[in-house]
Amino acid sequence: MSAAGWIGVDLDGTLAYYDKWRGHQHIGFPIRPMMDRVKRWIADGRLVKIFTARVSGDPAEAEEVRRSIGSWCALNGLPQLEVTCVKDYHMIELWDDRAVQVVANEGIPVGKSTRGLE
């Protein structure tokens, strides 16, 4: 693992286009700006993991999903990235289309919620 920790990147809606659920095996086309960013991080020696709820269910199904994501990564020029749905103390950032950043220990949002849930 990188001494600097790891960066989590959400799959659906962040790294891959998502418009509706089509099943575990379907992964949308890559979102170029995020894909380029991830490739740059990897080239710089950063540890990147795909962070997705797709692997949060049945363990056998989760392994099948991990294989599908691995194939998608290979098809789109990425190495085999670890796929997880679990945060740990080594995660330094999470890039996600649903996350809202808050000021640490204050609970105050840094920006506005795009869904108006403040």
N, C-alpha and C positions, 0 to 999 in steps of 0.2 A: 504494500500500500504506500502511496505517496505520503511523505512525512507531513505534507500540508493538508492532509485530509482528502475528502472526496466531494465531488459536485454531483448532486442529483438532478436529473433532467426528466421531467414527465414525458411520457410517450404521446398520448392522444391529445391533440390540440396544441402541443408545444414542439415536439420533434417530428411528429407525423400528423398530417391533416386528419381531422375528425369532424364528421357532420352528423352521424347517427351510428348507433350500435349495429354492427353487421356480423357479430360473432367474434370469438376469440382469435380465429385464424386470420381475420381481415385486419390489415394495418394500412392506413392511408399513405399517400405519397409523402416524401420527405418535405419538410418546410425548410427551404434553402437557407435563410439567414441563421436559423438555429443549428442546422446541420453543419454549416460552415464554422460556426462558433465552437461546436463540439469537436470537430476535426482539428481546429486550431488549439483547443485545450489539450487534446491528446498529443498533438505534435510538440507541445510545450512541456510534456511529461506529467500533465495533471491526470488524476484518476477520476474518471467519469462513470457513473452508474445510471442506468435507466430506472426511474422510480415510477412504478405503475401499480394501480390497484388490480390490474389484470391477473397478478400472481398472488392475490390475497385469499383465494378460495381453496378448494380441494387440492392437496399436494400433487396428485397425479396430473390433474388438469393444469396446475401451475407449471409443471415441468414441460408439458406440451406447449404451453404459451411461451415459455422461455425459449424453446427450440424455434418457434415461429418468429419470435423477435430476433433471435440470433441469425436466422436466415435473412430477415429483412435488413439487419445491419450489414451483413455480408453483401447483399444485393446493392446496397447504397454506399459502399465504400467505407464502412466502419468496421473496426475490429469486433470481436466477440466481447461485448460489454456485459458486466454483471447486471442482472435484472433483479430488482428488489422492491418490496413495498414497506420496508422497515427502515426507519431513521435510527441512527446511532450517534454517539458523541463525536465521531470523526467526520460527519457530514458538515461541510462548511457553508454550502449554499444549496438552495433548491429552486430550480427554474420550473415554473408551473403556471398554467393558464388560470388556475383557480385560487392560487395563494394570494394572500394579502399580507404584506410585511407590516409588522408592528415594531415600535420602539421597545427594545429590550427592557423588561421589568416595569414598563409603564402601561402597556396595553393600548397605546395610542397608534392608530394607523399612520404609516409613512405617507401613503397616497390614498386615493379614494378607491373604494370597492367598485369594480365595474358592474356589479349586480345590484348596487344600491342597498346593501345589507348593513349599513352602518347603523 
